[in-house]
Amino acid sequence: MQAAEKIMKTFVTRRIPQEGMEILSTAGVCEVSLWDSDEPIPRSELLKRVQGAHGLLCMLSDKIDVEVLDATGPNLKVISTLSAGFDHLALSEIKKRGIRVGYTPDVLTDATAELTVALLLATARRLPEGVEEVKKSVSPSCLSSLAVWGLSGSTVGIIGLGRIGMAIARRLMPFGVKKILYSGRTAKTQAAEVNGEFVPLDTLVPESDFIVVSCSLTPETQGLCDKAFFSKMKNTAVFVNSSRGAVVNQEDLYEALSSGQIAAAGLDVTTPEPLPTNHPLLTLKNCVVLPHIGSATYSTRGVMSALAARNLLGGLQGTDMPSELTI
């Protein structure tokens, strides 16, 4: 092992599962510095701690922009993000500087799909409200106000039928869903497995009893779910987002929920994350908000951590990365 390789500096922006840390610590390639917390690193600390780093292992919550790249300096060879998404990375600037990027797609598909279905059911069946009523010792005869619409015989619209969207659709079918509609850039051959019908968004929104957002965050999808979008939904419909918070205009969602324009919403992603405790959405009984835990199973997080570590090492050593983002 060359001496230069041993002293390469790596900064990890958050406490990660042990699987990844063990790979980094035993590789003998780099000196690892860690922001040893489960909370996101403050911006001021990030700008200080990245200085001189050859490798950076970051999270979806870390905005890696020109300011961070400049603070890191010319040594930076690789950025490994412990996420399937990469909209937090300034990709054009990263490419310009010849920095390689690793990410962790595929491994979180099943976990995110499971969480999305759980969130849909919890929201549609008003489980958090039911729990609160039990704590108040409310008689079952008084709970007719918690009546809901079920999945059986329903139409589910999925915005973005990629890997996760398909995994969600597969899991919904055994509940007796009558029809799956989906929208996106192109029709998907795999949709035949769930009898999915490719339709324009203007058809999907008013016809769906449940709408699940599972698309990537792009300039086209940013703010996609806005006042006009919600105004086309059924007032009995349930909206679920497990993609990216910025796909939704949260002020418009609040208005739609509080006015009864739509029945309920379940969110695993928000802007920002976490939401401030005084955010209006958190005051609504018909809005279930989770702290972005779509991939948070022990096994999935462990696999993601290991993959992110191997991506980082590949970038540091100039070898193949298990999952390199082509930019």
SEDO-348988 format. One record per residue (C-alpha): y, x, z; residue in three letters; residue number from 1. Coordinates in steps of 0.05 Angstrom, whole numbers, plus 5000, padded with zeros to 4 digits. Each point is the difference from the previous one (the first is absolute). Layout:
<pts>
py, px, pz, resn, resi
Y, X, Z, ALA, NUM
...
</pts>
This chain:
<pts>
py, px, pz, resn, resi
5000, 5000, 5000, MET, 1
5067, 5029, 4981, GLN, 2
5050, 5010, 5056, ALA, 3
5052, 4959, 4964, ALA, 4
4954, 4940, 5001, GLU, 5
4990, 5005, 5075, LYS, 6
5073, 4995, 5017, ILE, 7
5018, 4941, 4955, MET, 8
5036, 4949, 5041, LYS, 9
4980, 4927, 5000, THR, 10
5037, 4944, 5035, PHE, 11
4965, 4934, 5017, VAL, 12
5050, 4944, 5014, THR, 13
4958, 4958, 5047, ARG, 14
4938, 5003, 5044, ARG, 15
4941, 4988, 4952, ILE, 16
4926, 4986, 5012, PRO, 17
4961, 5060, 5024, GLN, 18
4959, 5005, 4936, GLU, 19
5060, 5026, 4962, GLY, 20
5026, 5046, 5054, MET, 21
4932, 5033, 5007, GLU, 22
4998, 5014, 4925, ILE, 23
5069, 5032, 5002, LEU, 24
4988, 5040, 5063, SER, 25
4934, 5029, 4978, THR, 26
5019, 5016, 4929, ALA, 27
5035, 5065, 5018, GLY, 28
5051, 4989, 4946, VAL, 29
5062, 4976, 5036, CYS, 30
5038, 4996, 5065, GLU, 31
5006, 4926, 5019, VAL, 32
5060, 4971, 5035, SER, 33
4994, 4927, 5022, LEU, 34
5048, 4946, 5022, TRP, 35
4954, 4980, 5057, ASP, 36
5016, 4926, 5005, SER, 37
4975, 4933, 4974, ASP, 38
5072, 4981, 4986, GLU, 39
5036, 5020, 4935, PRO, 40
5038, 5065, 5004, ILE, 41
5075, 4992, 5006, PRO, 42
5037, 5020, 4937, ARG, 43
5038, 5056, 5034, SER, 44
4935, 5030, 5027, GLU, 45
4967, 4994, 4932, LEU, 46
5056, 5040, 4967, LEU, 47
4993, 5055, 5053, LYS, 48
4924, 5004, 5003, ARG, 49
4987, 5004, 4925, VAL, 50
5041, 5063, 4991, GLN, 51
4961, 5055, 4965, GLY, 52
4936, 4958, 4994, ALA, 53
4951, 5015, 4943, HIS, 54
4965, 4933, 5011, GLY, 55
5020, 4932, 5026, LEU, 56
4953, 4945, 5023, LEU, 57
5040, 4936, 5008, CYS, 58
4995, 4925, 5010, MET, 59
5024, 4941, 4960, LEU, 60
5056, 4991, 5051, SER, 61
5028, 5070, 4984, ASP, 62
5052, 4999, 4945, LYS, 63
4991, 5065, 4963, ILE, 64
5063, 5004, 4959, ASP, 65
5046, 5055, 4973, VAL, 66
5028, 5012, 5069, GLU, 67
4931, 5014, 5029, VAL, 68
4980, 5042, 4941, LEU, 69
5063, 5042, 5006, ASP, 70
4989, 5008, 5075, ALA, 71
4929, 5023, 4988, THR, 72
5020, 5054, 4951, GLY, 73
4967, 5035, 4941, PRO, 74
4934, 5015, 5035, ASN, 75
4975, 4929, 4994, LEU, 76
4937, 4996, 4957, LYS, 77
4970, 4934, 5018, VAL, 78
5014, 4932, 5031, ILE, 79
4940, 4961, 5025, SER, 80
5014, 4928, 5020, THR, 81
4952, 4963, 5044, LEU, 82
5008, 4936, 4960, SER, 83
4980, 4967, 4935, ALA, 84
5073, 4984, 4986, GLY, 85
5051, 5053, 4979, PHE, 86
5065, 4962, 4992, ASP, 87
5028, 5040, 5059, HIS, 88
4997, 5064, 4959, LEU, 89
5056, 5022, 4952, ALA, 90
4949, 5013, 4946, LEU, 91
5048, 5021, 4944, SER, 92
5032, 5053, 5045, GLU, 93
4932, 5022, 5026, ILE, 94
4974, 5008, 4929, LYS, 95
5063, 5039, 4980, LYS, 96
4985, 5049, 5056, ARG, 97
4927, 5009, 4980, GLY, 98
4973, 4973, 5066, ILE, 99
4931, 4969, 4998, ARG, 100
4986, 4933, 5033, VAL, 101
4937, 4973, 5032, GLY, 102
4988, 4929, 5023, TYR, 103
4944, 4956, 5027, THR, 104
4983, 4942, 4954, PRO, 105
4935, 4960, 4999, ASP, 106
4977, 5018, 5071, VAL, 107
5044, 4946, 5031, LEU, 108
4982, 4944, 4951, THR, 109
4948, 4964, 5043, ASP, 110
5038, 5007, 5065, ALA, 111
5065, 4974, 4970, THR, 112
4964, 4942, 4966, ALA, 113
4966, 4980, 5065, GLU, 114
5066, 5002, 5037, LEU, 115
5034, 4959, 4946, THR, 116
4948, 4945, 5005, VAL, 117
5004, 5002, 5076, ALA, 118
5076, 4994, 4996, LEU, 119
4995, 4943, 4951, LEU, 120
4952, 4962, 5045, LEU, 121
5040, 5015, 5063, ALA, 122
5063, 4974, 4967, THR, 123
4970, 4940, 4965, ALA, 124
4960, 4978, 5061, ARG, 125
5059, 5015, 5047, ARG, 126
4957, 5043, 5046, LEU, 127
5058, 5034, 5037, PRO, 128
5029, 4931, 5016, GLU, 129
4932, 4976, 5023, GLY, 130
4993, 5059, 5047, VAL, 131
5068, 4985, 5031, GLU, 132
4981, 4927, 5009, GLU, 133
4936, 5019, 5036, VAL, 134
5040, 5045, 5047, LYS, 135
5043, 4939, 5017, LYS, 136
4936, 4960, 5015, SER, 137
5018, 4948, 4949, VAL, 138
4949, 4945, 4992, SER, 139
4963, 5001, 4933, PRO, 140
5023, 4928, 4989, SER, 141
5071, 5026, 4997, CYS, 142
4987, 5050, 4946, LEU, 143
5001, 4955, 4938, SER, 144
5066, 5034, 4984, SER, 145
4959, 5063, 4984, LEU, 146
4965, 4966, 4941, ALA, 147
4997, 5046, 4939, VAL, 148
4975, 5004, 4929, TRP, 149
4936, 5039, 4988, GLY, 150
4975, 5045, 4945, LEU, 151
4945, 4954, 4976, SER, 152
5019, 4968, 4934, GLY, 153
5065, 5038, 4997, SER, 154
5035, 5040, 4946, THR, 155
5016, 5072, 5019, VAL, 156
5051, 5041, 4960, GLY, 157
4995, 5075, 5003, ILE, 158
5058, 5042, 4976, ILE, 159
4969, 5066, 4979, GLY, 160
4925, 4999, 4986, LEU, 161
4987, 5074, 5009, GLY, 162
4947, 5031, 5044, ARG, 163
5025, 4967, 5063, ILE, 164
5018, 4934, 4966, GLY, 165
4929, 4995, 4972, MET, 166
4970, 5017, 5068, ALA, 167
5041, 4944, 5031, ILE, 168
4978, 4951, 4946, ALA, 169
4927, 5016, 5011, ARG, 170
5006, 4988, 5074, ARG, 171
5035, 4933, 4990, LEU, 172
4949, 4969, 4954, MET, 173
4948, 4985, 5054, PRO, 174
5052, 4956, 5035, PHE, 175
4994, 4950, 4944, GLY, 176
5064, 5017, 4963, VAL, 177
5004, 4956, 4939, LYS, 178
5042, 5043, 4955, LYS, 179
5027, 5072, 4998, ILE, 180
5063, 5011, 4961, LEU, 181
5029, 5069, 4991, TYR, 182
5061, 5032, 4968, SER, 183
5018, 5071, 4982, GLY, 184
5015, 5044, 4941, ARG, 185
4934, 4987, 4963, THR, 186
4938, 4957, 5005, ALA, 187
4942, 5033, 5037, LYS, 188
4929, 4999, 4974, THR, 189
4972, 5002, 5071, GLN, 190
5034, 4934, 5015, ALA, 191
4941, 4965, 4967, ALA, 192
4960, 5017, 5063, GLU, 193
5042, 4950, 5040, VAL, 194
5017, 4954, 4941, ASN, 195
5071, 5024, 5006, GLY, 196
5051, 4971, 4952, GLU, 197
5056, 5045, 4975, PHE, 198
5065, 4960, 5001, VAL, 199
5075, 5013, 5000, PRO, 200
5033, 5005, 5068, LEU, 201
5038, 4936, 4985, ASP, 202
4933, 4964, 4996, THR, 203
4967, 5035, 5059, LEU, 204
5055, 4986, 5050, VAL, 205
5005, 4923, 4996, PRO, 206
4925, 4989, 4991, GLU, 207
4974, 5043, 5058, SER, 208
4984, 4975, 5070, ASP, 209
4997, 5072, 5024, PHE, 210
5037, 5058, 4969, ILE, 211
4977, 5071, 5015, VAL, 212
5044, 5059, 4979, VAL, 213
4959, 5062, 4985, SER, 214
5041, 5037, 4948, CYS, 215
5030, 5069, 4999, SER, 216
5074, 5009, 5016, LEU, 217
5036, 5015, 4935, THR, 218
5070, 4987, 4974, PRO, 219
4971, 4936, 4970, GLU, 220
4969, 4975, 5064, THR, 221
5054, 5020, 5049, GLN, 222
5030, 4936, 5028, GLY, 223
4952, 4959, 4957, LEU, 224
4989, 4948, 5054, CYS, 225
5070, 4972, 5009, ASP, 226
5035, 4934, 5007, LYS, 227
4982, 4978, 4930, ALA, 228
4928, 5019, 5011, PHE, 229
4993, 4962, 5066, PHE, 230
5036, 4939, 4971, SER, 231
4943, 4992, 4950, LYS, 232
4944, 5001, 5052, MET, 233
4969, 4938, 5029, LYS, 234
5028, 4981, 5067, ASN, 235
4929, 5001, 5027, THR, 236
4986, 5070, 4972, ALA, 237
4985, 5063, 5040, VAL, 238
5029, 5067, 4979, PHE, 239
4966, 5066, 5018, VAL, 240
5024, 5071, 4986, ASN, 241
4958, 5062, 5011, SER, 242
5030, 5043, 4945, SER, 243
5070, 5028, 5015, ARG, 244
5055, 4970, 5041, GLY, 245
5053, 5011, 4946, ALA, 246
4964, 4952, 4953, VAL, 247
5028, 4944, 5043, VAL, 248
5072, 4981, 5013, ASN, 249
4992, 4987, 5074, GLN, 250
5065, 4961, 5008, GLU, 251
4977, 4952, 4947, ASP, 252
4931, 4996, 5032, LEU, 253
5031, 4983, 5067, TYR, 254
5041, 4944, 4967, GLU, 255
4938, 4972, 4965, ALA, 256
4960, 5000, 5064, LEU, 257
5054, 4973, 5046, SER, 258
5020, 4945, 4952, SER, 259
4928, 4976, 4987, GLY, 260
5003, 5022, 4927, GLN, 261
4932, 5033, 5011, ILE, 262
4950, 4988, 5055, ALA, 263
4986, 5069, 5028, ALA, 264
4999, 5075, 4986, ALA, 265
4957, 5059, 5022, GLY, 266
5028, 5070, 4993, LEU, 267
4965, 5067, 5011, ASP, 268
5058, 5037, 4968, VAL, 269
5074, 4993, 5012, THR, 270
5067, 5035, 4988, THR, 271
5010, 5039, 5043, PRO, 272
4935, 5016, 5037, GLU, 273
4997, 4982, 5055, PRO, 274
5048, 4941, 4998, LEU, 275
5055, 5002, 5054, PRO, 276
4979, 4956, 5058, THR, 277
5059, 4955, 4988, ASN, 278
4984, 4987, 4927, HIS, 279
5006, 4926, 4982, PRO, 280
4929, 4998, 4970, LEU, 281
4972, 5015, 5069, LEU, 282
5031, 4936, 5028, THR, 283
4959, 4955, 4954, LEU, 284
4934, 4968, 5021, LYS, 285
4979, 4994, 4928, ASN, 286
5006, 5074, 4985, CYS, 287
4945, 5049, 5021, VAL, 288
5023, 5072, 4998, VAL, 289
4953, 5060, 5009, LEU, 290
5019, 5074, 5006, PRO, 291
4972, 5023, 4932, HIS, 292
4928, 5007, 5024, ILE, 293
4966, 4985, 4933, GLY, 294
4961, 5065, 5000, SER, 295
4994, 5007, 5075, ALA, 296
4925, 5001, 5010, THR, 297
4972, 5062, 5035, TYR, 298
4956, 5018, 4941, SER, 299
5053, 4989, 4946, THR, 300
5054, 5040, 5038, ARG, 301
4951, 5056, 5010, GLY, 302
4981, 5004, 4927, VAL, 303
5074, 4996, 4980, MET, 304
5017, 5056, 5048, SER, 305
4945, 5045, 4973, ALA, 306
5020, 4986, 4928, LEU, 307
5073, 5015, 5014, ALA, 308
4981, 5066, 5033, ALA, 309
4957, 5021, 4941, ARG, 310
5055, 4981, 4952, ASN, 311
5047, 5043, 5039, LEU, 312
4953, 5060, 5001, LEU, 313
4988, 4994, 4925, GLY, 314
5075, 5001, 4987, GLY, 315
5011, 5060, 5046, LEU, 316
4945, 5041, 4968, GLN, 317
5014, 4979, 4928, GLY, 318
4932, 4969, 4992, THR, 319
4977, 4929, 4982, ASP, 320
5023, 4944, 5045, MET, 321
4951, 4944, 5013, PRO, 322
5053, 4948, 4985, SER, 323
5061, 5027, 4964, GLU, 324
5055, 4955, 4976, LEU, 325
5019, 5013, 4928, THR, 326
5075, 5001, 4995, ILE, 327
</pts>
